[in-house]
């Protein structure tokens, strides 16, 4: 594996000031590299170091929510064919768990103006009242609402808060001790445990609290966003996938799901994940704040990228290009490029 080709666009992004800093890891049978580049902010007082927690944004979907959903599927507590209406009353009763995981539910990408709601309960009611914007199953459109609902299904099926379920069944068994929801509320963590994200008009400098507005309105914990994690913790998560769902001889994701997951190609997706190429067993996902996570099960290797690309403001298209270039070097081809 040419790790320098993977590293080059990430190092260049830091050197050119596209992002202030980045942490990334490349792991596999014959490689284990960790890199910490640059700074957390413009003060240059906080270098990127190993213990830092990053806002994972939409990586929450695959690291936290999908992992717990896969466990519940393995236990037969829920089924892929279960309709949302079997869990709670909504305006889209027939949408299934599978539709939510595949992002072909027909739901819109997000709520319009989430700041209009006065409480987390109001936000959740607005999600349940959402109307489909295209016929379920006819195409795939990425939607945060899908995973907000999946997070609520976890709570309904188990009787426990989402944060409790994720900590007990995902983070703790994976040894992800620096990860969790609402870590900024813990008294021993000051904001220097975190990288800052956006300077916003409504909230000022977001630093240690979740960046995503809808997750913030849901009190920092949701199925689509809100999880914080360090680089080493995500290496544990990736290693679990590389070991067919097992970590230190403990089954985290049922083997039949972990092994078969990359075989499904549905509108360029599989359950929860993006398929980088249509004829290989690889998985990819990104987050709005800048992270990326790639797992190549054919070659048994993983790429983890963390940064705060929305610092000091969002819309960093140059970083998106750098992240995609690193992923292309890692997977060995451009996105959705057919390979022998």
Residue pairs with C-beta under 8 A, 6 or more apart in sequence:
1 26
1 28
1 30
1 31
1 299
1 301
2 329
3 26
3 31
3 33
5 329
6 26
6 303
6 326
6 329
6 330
7 24
7 26
7 35
7 326
8 329
9 321
9 322
9 323
9 325
9 326
9 329
10 22
10 24
10 35
10 37
10 305
10 322
10 323
10 326
11 35
11 37
12 18
12 322
13 19
13 22
13 318
13 319
13 322
14 20
14 21
14 22
14 37
14 38
16 318
18 309
18 316
18 318
18 319
18 322
19 38
19 290
19 307
19 308
19 309
19 311
19 316
19 319
20 38
20 39
20 40
20 41
20 42
20 308
20 311
21 36
21 37
21 38
21 39
21 40
21 47
21 48
21 195
21 307
21 308
22 35
22 37
22 38
22 48
22 305
22 306
22 307
23 34
23 35
23 36
23 37
23 48
23 50
23 52
23 54
23 231
23 305
23 306
23 307
24 34
24 35
24 231
24 303
24 304
24 305
24 306
24 326
25 32
25 33
25 34
25 35
25 231
25 232
25 234
25 235
25 302
25 303
25 304
26 32
26 33
26 301
26 302
26 303
26 330
27 33
27 235
27 238
27 239
27 242
27 301
27 302
27 304
28 242
28 299
28 300
28 301
28 302
29 300
29 301
31 301
34 50
34 231
34 232
34 235
36 47
36 48
36 49
36 50
36 231
37 48
38 47
38 48
39 45
39 46
39 47
39 48
40 46
40 47
40 48
40 52
40 195
40 196
40 308
41 195
41 196
41 311
42 312
46 192
46 195
48 195
50 230
50 231
50 232
51 178
51 193
51 230
52 193
52 194
52 195
52 230
52 231
53 178
53 179
53 183
53 189
53 193
53 194
53 195
53 228
53 229
53 230
54 194
54 195
54 228
54 229
54 230
54 231
54 289
54 291
54 306
54 307
54 308
55 194
55 195
55 197
55 210
55 211
55 212
55 228
55 287
55 289
55 308
56 63
56 225
56 227
56 228
56 229
56 287
56 289
56 291
57 211
57 212
57 225
57 287
57 288
57 289
57 290
57 291
58 144
58 224
58 225
58 285
58 286
58 287
58 288
59 227
59 229
59 234
59 285
59 286
59 287
59 291
59 293
60 147
60 222
60 223
60 224
60 225
60 226
60 227
60 287
61 147
61 223
61 224
61 225
61 272
61 285
62 272
62 273
62 283
62 285
62 293
63 170
63 227
63 229
63 234
63 237
63 293
64 166
64 170
64 171
64 223
64 227
65 147
65 150
65 151
65 154
65 162
65 166
65 223
65 224
65 272
66 101
66 150
66 271
66 272
66 273
67 166
67 169
67 170
67 252
67 253
68 154
68 165
68 166
68 169
68 170
69 78
69 97
69 101
69 150
69 153
69 154
69 272
70 253
70 254
70 257
70 258
70 271
71 169
71 252
71 253
71 254
72 78
72 154
72 157
72 158
73 79
73 80
73 97
73 254
73 257
74 253
74 254
74 256
74 257
77 157
77 158
78 97
78 153
78 157
79 97
80 96
80 97
80 98
80 101
81 96
81 97
81 98
82 96
82 97
83 93
83 94
83 95
83 96
84 90
84 92
84 93
84 94
84 95
84 96
84 97
84 100
84 149
84 153
85 93
85 94
87 152
87 153
87 156
87 157
88 128
88 152
88 156
89 128
90 128
90 129
90 130
90 149
91 128
91 129
91 130
91 131
92 105
92 106
92 107
92 130
92 131
92 132
92 136
94 136
95 105
95 106
95 107
95 132
95 136
97 150
97 153
98 271
99 105
99 106
99 136
99 137
99 146
100 146
100 147
100 149
100 150
101 146
101 150
101 271
101 272
102 140
102 266
102 267
102 269
102 270
102 271
103 140
103 141
103 142
103 143
103 146
103 267
103 269
104 136
104 137
104 138
104 139
104 140
104 141
104 266
104 267
105 132
105 136
105 143
105 145
105 146
106 132
106 133
106 134
106 135
106 136
106 137
106 138
107 130
107 132
107 133
107 143
107 145
107 146
108 130
108 131
108 133
108 143
108 145
109 141
109 142
109 143
109 144
109 145
110 143
110 144
110 145
110 214
111 117
111 123
111 126
111 127
111 130
111 145
111 214
114 123
114 213
114 214
114 217
115 202
115 213
115 217
117 123
117 126
117 217
120 217
120 218
120 219
123 214
123 217
123 218
124 148
124 152
124 218
127 145
127 148
127 149
130 145
133 141
134 141
139 267
140 266
140 267
140 268
140 269
144 212
144 214
144 224
144 225
145 224
146 224
147 222
147 223
147 224
148 214
148 218
148 222
148 223
148 224
149 223
150 223
151 162
151 222
151 223
151 224
152 162
152 223
154 162
154 165
154 223
155 161
155 162
155 165
158 165
160 168
161 221
162 181
162 221
162 222
162 223
163 180
163 181
163 182
163 221
166 180
166 181
166 227
167 180
170 176
170 252
171 177
171 179
171 180
171 233
173 247
173 250
173 252
174 233
174 236
174 237
174 240
174 247
174 252
175 233
175 236
175 247
175 248
176 229
176 233
176 234
176 236
176 237
177 233
178 229
178 230
178 232
178 233
179 227
179 228
179 229
179 230
179 233
180 227
180 228
181 220
181 221
181 226
181 227
181 228
182 210
182 219
182 220
182 221
182 226
183 189
183 193
183 194
183 208
183 228
184 191
184 194
184 208
184 209
185 220
189 208
190 208
191 207
191 208
193 208
194 207
194 208
194 228
195 307
195 308
195 311
196 205
196 206
196 207
196 308
196 311
197 206
197 207
197 211
197 289
197 308
197 310
197 311
198 205
198 206
198 211
198 310
198 311
198 312
198 313
198 314
199 205
199 206
199 311
199 312
199 313
200 206
203 209
203 216
209 216
209 220
210 216
210 220
210 225
210 226
210 228
211 225
211 288
211 289
211 310
212 222
212 224
212 225
212 226
212 288
214 222
214 224
214 225
215 221
215 222
215 224
215 225
215 226
218 226
220 226
225 287
225 288
229 237
231 304
231 306
234 293
234 304
234 306
235 302
235 304
236 247
238 293
238 295
238 302
238 304
239 247
239 302
240 246
240 247
240 252
240 253
241 253
241 258
241 283
241 295
241 297
241 302
242 295
242 297
242 300
242 301
242 302
244 255
244 258
244 259
245 251
245 252
245 253
245 254
245 255
245 257
245 258
245 259
246 252
246 255
257 271
261 270
261 271
261 273
261 283
262 270
262 273
262 275
262 280
262 281
262 282
262 283
262 297
263 270
263 281
264 270
264 271
265 275
265 278
268 274
268 275
268 278
268 336
269 275
270 283
272 285
273 283
273 284
273 285
274 283
274 284
274 285
275 282
275 283
275 284
275 336
276 282
276 283
276 284
276 294
276 327
276 331
276 335
276 336
277 331
277 333
277 335
277 336
277 337
277 338
277 339
278 336
278 338
279 338
279 339
280 296
280 298
280 331
280 339
281 296
281 297
281 298
282 294
282 295
282 296
282 297
282 298
282 331
283 294
283 295
283 297
284 292
284 293
284 294
284 295
284 327
284 331
285 292
285 293
286 292
286 293
286 323
288 310
288 314
289 307
289 308
289 309
289 310
290 305
290 306
290 307
290 308
290 309
290 310
290 316
290 319
290 323
291 304
291 305
291 306
291 307
292 303
292 304
292 305
292 323
292 326
292 327
293 302
293 303
293 304
293 305
294 302
294 303
294 304
294 327
294 330
294 331
295 302
296 302
296 330
296 331
301 330
303 326
303 327
303 330
305 323
305 326
307 319
309 316
309 319
309 320
310 316
324 335
327 335
328 334
328 335
332 339
333 339
